[in-house]
């Protein structure tokens, strides 16, 4: 756990409200939603970004993606988009890797 990381504090149960948690991942609502349903799915282990991952993190990254359909069903979604921003220029503002689950409206392409 990174003591300065807000997402680490959420995963540890120190702050915020989670909507899903298991041994590997935690999920919670985004505070600045870009869709009617906007959930962030994070690893409980601190990893700054996708660029910081290594071979030992492959299974953990898979767990993030595998948690998404469970959470989507829990939220009543049958269609949704998954996004991982990597680096400040892509829009990553918290440097703890996180998967955005967006749904509840029609998604257009390209996203912008």
ChimeraX commands (.cxc) that place a marker at each C-alpha (Angstrom):
marker #1 position 0.00,0.00,0.00 radius 0.5
marker #1 position 1.17,3.47,-0.89 radius 0.5
marker #1 position 0.29,5.68,2.12 radius 0.5
marker #1 position -0.18,8.75,-0.13 radius 0.5
marker #1 position -2.49,7.04,-2.64 radius 0.5
marker #1 position -6.21,7.72,-2.32 radius 0.5
marker #1 position -7.09,4.51,-4.20 radius 0.5
marker #1 position -4.93,2.46,-1.79 radius 0.5
marker #1 position -6.88,4.02,1.08 radius 0.5
marker #1 position -10.18,3.07,-0.58 radius 0.5
marker #1 position -8.98,-0.52,-1.17 radius 0.5
marker #1 position -7.91,-0.72,2.49 radius 0.5
marker #1 position -11.37,0.43,3.61 radius 0.5
marker #1 position -10.02,3.60,5.20 radius 0.5
marker #1 position -12.19,5.96,3.10 radius 0.5
marker #1 position -15.01,5.83,0.57 radius 0.5
marker #1 position -17.76,3.36,-0.22 radius 0.5
marker #1 position -16.99,0.27,-2.23 radius 0.5
marker #1 position -19.56,-1.54,-4.33 radius 0.5
marker #1 position -17.43,-4.67,-4.90 radius 0.5
marker #1 position -14.34,-6.12,-3.28 radius 0.5
marker #1 position -12.52,-9.43,-3.31 radius 0.5
marker #1 position -8.98,-10.49,-2.43 radius 0.5
marker #1 position -7.50,-8.88,-5.56 radius 0.5
marker #1 position -9.70,-5.96,-6.66 radius 0.5
marker #1 position -11.97,-3.21,-5.35 radius 0.5
marker #1 position -14.65,-1.22,-7.19 radius 0.5
marker #1 position -16.36,2.06,-6.39 radius 0.5
marker #1 position -18.32,4.81,-8.13 radius 0.5
marker #1 position -16.33,7.51,-9.91 radius 0.5
marker #1 position -16.74,10.92,-8.23 radius 0.5
marker #1 position -16.84,12.61,-11.66 radius 0.5
marker #1 position -19.06,10.26,-13.69 radius 0.5
marker #1 position -18.93,10.40,-17.47 radius 0.5
marker #1 position -21.93,8.08,-17.91 radius 0.5
marker #1 position -24.99,7.15,-15.82 radius 0.5
marker #1 position -22.95,4.21,-14.51 radius 0.5
marker #1 position -19.24,4.96,-14.04 radius 0.5
marker #1 position -17.38,2.53,-11.82 radius 0.5
marker #1 position -13.63,2.39,-11.16 radius 0.5
marker #1 position -12.10,-1.06,-10.70 radius 0.5
marker #1 position -8.67,-1.08,-9.07 radius 0.5
marker #1 position -6.18,-3.71,-7.95 radius 0.5
marker #1 position -5.80,-3.81,-4.18 radius 0.5
marker #1 position -2.03,-3.81,-4.83 radius 0.5
marker #1 position -0.58,-0.41,-5.72 radius 0.5
marker #1 position 0.55,-0.21,-9.35 radius 0.5
marker #1 position 0.99,3.33,-10.67 radius 0.5
marker #1 position 0.02,2.71,-14.31 radius 0.5
marker #1 position -0.10,0.11,-17.03 radius 0.5
marker #1 position 3.48,1.14,-17.86 radius 0.5
marker #1 position 4.52,-0.05,-14.39 radius 0.5
marker #1 position 3.22,-3.60,-14.79 radius 0.5
marker #1 position 5.39,-6.63,-15.24 radius 0.5
marker #1 position 4.96,-10.32,-15.93 radius 0.5
marker #1 position 4.06,-10.92,-12.28 radius 0.5
marker #1 position 1.04,-8.63,-12.69 radius 0.5
marker #1 position -0.57,-10.47,-15.63 radius 0.5
marker #1 position -2.98,-12.46,-13.47 radius 0.5
marker #1 position -3.91,-9.37,-11.47 radius 0.5
marker #1 position -4.67,-7.40,-14.64 radius 0.5
marker #1 position -6.85,-10.29,-15.74 radius 0.5
marker #1 position -8.71,-10.11,-12.43 radius 0.5
marker #1 position -9.57,-6.46,-13.11 radius 0.5
marker #1 position -11.16,-7.39,-16.42 radius 0.5
marker #1 position -12.87,-10.50,-15.03 radius 0.5
marker #1 position -14.44,-8.44,-12.24 radius 0.5
marker #1 position -16.04,-6.08,-14.80 radius 0.5
marker #1 position -18.89,-8.37,-15.97 radius 0.5
marker #1 position -19.75,-9.25,-12.35 radius 0.5
marker #1 position -19.97,-5.57,-11.46 radius 0.5
marker #1 position -21.84,-4.72,-14.67 radius 0.5
marker #1 position -24.48,-7.37,-13.88 radius 0.5
marker #1 position -24.72,-6.04,-10.32 radius 0.5
marker #1 position -25.40,-2.58,-11.82 radius 0.5
marker #1 position -28.01,-3.92,-14.26 radius 0.5
marker #1 position -25.85,-3.42,-17.35 radius 0.5
marker #1 position -25.77,-5.72,-20.36 radius 0.5
marker #1 position -23.63,-3.36,-22.47 radius 0.5
marker #1 position -20.70,-1.31,-21.22 radius 0.5
marker #1 position -17.29,0.10,-22.12 radius 0.5
marker #1 position -13.98,-0.58,-20.36 radius 0.5
marker #1 position -11.18,2.02,-20.47 radius 0.5
marker #1 position -7.69,2.21,-18.97 radius 0.5
marker #1 position -5.98,5.61,-19.22 radius 0.5
marker #1 position -2.19,5.44,-19.02 radius 0.5
marker #1 position -0.25,8.62,-18.30 radius 0.5
marker #1 position -1.31,12.20,-17.69 radius 0.5
marker #1 position -1.76,13.01,-21.40 radius 0.5
marker #1 position -4.36,10.23,-21.69 radius 0.5
marker #1 position -6.35,11.60,-18.77 radius 0.5
marker #1 position -4.95,9.48,-15.93 radius 0.5
marker #1 position -5.25,11.72,-12.87 radius 0.5
marker #1 position -4.74,9.17,-10.07 radius 0.5
marker #1 position -1.59,7.15,-10.47 radius 0.5
marker #1 position -2.93,3.82,-9.27 radius 0.5
marker #1 position -3.97,1.76,-12.28 radius 0.5
marker #1 position -7.73,1.65,-12.68 radius 0.5
marker #1 position -10.26,0.34,-15.13 radius 0.5
marker #1 position -13.25,2.54,-15.95 radius 0.5
marker #1 position -16.52,0.68,-16.43 radius 0.5
marker #1 position -18.96,2.98,-18.23 radius 0.5
marker #1 position -22.56,2.21,-19.14 radius 0.5
marker #1 position -26.18,3.20,-18.95 radius 0.5
marker #1 position -26.20,5.19,-22.22 radius 0.5
marker #1 position -25.26,4.69,-25.86 radius 0.5
marker #1 position -21.50,4.87,-26.34 radius 0.5
marker #1 position -20.19,6.49,-29.51 radius 0.5
marker #1 position -16.96,5.92,-31.41 radius 0.5
marker #1 position -14.49,7.47,-31.57 radius 0.5
marker #1 position -14.73,8.45,-27.89 radius 0.5
marker #1 position -12.67,11.66,-28.24 radius 0.5
marker link #1:1,2 radius 0.2
marker link #1:2,3 radius 0.2
marker link #1:3,4 radius 0.2
marker link #1:4,5 radius 0.2
marker link #1:5,6 radius 0.2
marker link #1:6,7 radius 0.2
marker link #1:7,8 radius 0.2
marker link #1:8,9 radius 0.2
marker link #1:9,10 radius 0.2
marker link #1:10,11 radius 0.2
marker link #1:11,12 radius 0.2
marker link #1:12,13 radius 0.2
marker link #1:13,14 radius 0.2
marker link #1:14,15 radius 0.2
marker link #1:15,16 radius 0.2
marker link #1:16,17 radius 0.2
marker link #1:17,18 radius 0.2
marker link #1:18,19 radius 0.2
marker link #1:19,20 radius 0.2
marker link #1:20,21 radius 0.2
marker link #1:21,22 radius 0.2
marker link #1:22,23 radius 0.2
marker link #1:23,24 radius 0.2
marker link #1:24,25 radius 0.2
marker link #1:25,26 radius 0.2
marker link #1:26,27 radius 0.2
marker link #1:27,28 radius 0.2
marker link #1:28,29 radius 0.2
marker link #1:29,30 radius 0.2
marker link #1:30,31 radius 0.2
marker link #1:31,32 radius 0.2
marker link #1:32,33 radius 0.2
marker link #1:33,34 radius 0.2
marker link #1:34,35 radius 0.2
marker link #1:35,36 radius 0.2
marker link #1:36,37 radius 0.2
marker link #1:37,38 radius 0.2
marker link #1:38,39 radius 0.2
marker link #1:39,40 radius 0.2
marker link #1:40,41 radius 0.2
marker link #1:41,42 radius 0.2
marker link #1:42,43 radius 0.2
marker link #1:43,44 radius 0.2
marker link #1:44,45 radius 0.2
marker link #1:45,46 radius 0.2
marker link #1:46,47 radius 0.2
marker link #1:47,48 radius 0.2
marker link #1:48,49 radius 0.2
marker link #1:49,50 radius 0.2
marker link #1:50,51 radius 0.2
marker link #1:51,52 radius 0.2
marker link #1:52,53 radius 0.2
marker link #1:53,54 radius 0.2
marker link #1:54,55 radius 0.2
marker link #1:55,56 radius 0.2
marker link #1:56,57 radius 0.2
marker link #1:57,58 radius 0.2
marker link #1:58,59 radius 0.2
marker link #1:59,60 radius 0.2
marker link #1:60,61 radius 0.2
marker link #1:61,62 radius 0.2
marker link #1:62,63 radius 0.2
marker link #1:63,64 radius 0.2
marker link #1:64,65 radius 0.2
marker link #1:65,66 radius 0.2
marker link #1:66,67 radius 0.2
marker link #1:67,68 radius 0.2
marker link #1:68,69 radius 0.2
marker link #1:69,70 radius 0.2
marker link #1:70,71 radius 0.2
marker link #1:71,72 radius 0.2
marker link #1:72,73 radius 0.2
marker link #1:73,74 radius 0.2
marker link #1:74,75 radius 0.2
marker link #1:75,76 radius 0.2
marker link #1:76,77 radius 0.2
marker link #1:77,78 radius 0.2
marker link #1:78,79 radius 0.2
marker link #1:79,80 radius 0.2
marker link #1:80,81 radius 0.2
marker link #1:81,82 radius 0.2
marker link #1:82,83 radius 0.2
marker link #1:83,84 radius 0.2
marker link #1:84,85 radius 0.2
marker link #1:85,86 radius 0.2
marker link #1:86,87 radius 0.2
marker link #1:87,88 radius 0.2
marker link #1:88,89 radius 0.2
marker link #1:89,90 radius 0.2
marker link #1:90,91 radius 0.2
marker link #1:91,92 radius 0.2
marker link #1:92,93 radius 0.2
marker link #1:93,94 radius 0.2
marker link #1:94,95 radius 0.2
marker link #1:95,96 radius 0.2
marker link #1:96,97 radius 0.2
marker link #1:97,98 radius 0.2
marker link #1:98,99 radius 0.2
marker link #1:99,100 radius 0.2
marker link #1:100,101 radius 0.2
marker link #1:101,102 radius 0.2
marker link #1:102,103 radius 0.2
marker link #1:103,104 radius 0.2
marker link #1:104,105 radius 0.2
marker link #1:105,106 radius 0.2
marker link #1:106,107 radius 0.2
marker link #1:107,108 radius 0.2
marker link #1:108,109 radius 0.2
marker link #1:109,110 radius 0.2
marker link #1:110,111 radius 0.2
marker link #1:111,112 radius 0.2
view
